[in-house]
Amino acid sequence: MSKPVGLLTLQGDYDKHRRAFRALGRETFDVRRPGELAEVSCLVIPGGESTTLTRLVDRAGLREPVCEFAAHHPVMGTCAGLIMVATALTGEKRPDYGVEPLGLLDCTVIRNGYGRQIDSFTAPVSLDRLDGSPDPFPAVFIRAPRITSVGPDVEVLASYRDEPVIIRQGHLLGMAFHPELTEDFRIHRYFLEMLPD
Ligand code: GLN
C-alpha cells in the first residue's frame, strides 16, 4: 500500500483537496513539518495566499526539504501553490510583498494576473490533452496567477484564452485555478496517476 497523499496544511484551501482525494479513495496526510514529508508519496501545495505561504514555509523550515522532496516525488501546486512552485515572478509592483517561490517548475507567473477578488470567475477549460476527455472542466479562478512563460521542458496541458493554465514538467504539475472547488475530480485523478506504482 503506497503512502498517503501529502497536503501542505500551513494555510489555504487544503480541506477541499482532502475531500477530492477521499472521493477518489485515497487518504491524505497533513504536512506542516519537514519530518512529515517522509510519510507521504506526493505533495499538494494548495491555493491561498503566497505571501503567507512563503512566510509559513520558511518559518517551518520547509523550503529545502520541500525542494529535495520535489526532486523525486510528484508535487501539485494550485493557484497560490502554483506561485510557490514557479521559478520566477514578474509584474510585482512591490517586491517587498515577500513572495519567495520555491523555484521548481520552470515558469514565470504574474500574481493576480486575472484581476482582483471581484474579477473571480469560472471558465470551461478543455482537459483533452490531460485525459482525452471531451467534457470541459469548470475551472475556478480566484485572484489567479497568470502564466506568462514556460521553459522548454514544460508541457502545456490546458489553456484558457490561448494562455497556459495547466502545466507539467516531469512529476511537477501546476495550475492557475482551483481544481478542488468542484465535484469534478479528474485533475486530482490525473495527479494520482503520476505516482509510481
Ligand atoms: N492571489 C493569491 C496570491 O498571490 C492567490 C489566490 C489563490 O490562491 N486563490 O497568493
Residues whose N, C-alpha, C, O or C-beta is under 5 A from the ligand:
A	BS01	LIG	G47 G48 E49 S50 T51 T78 C79 A80 R111 N112 I142 R143
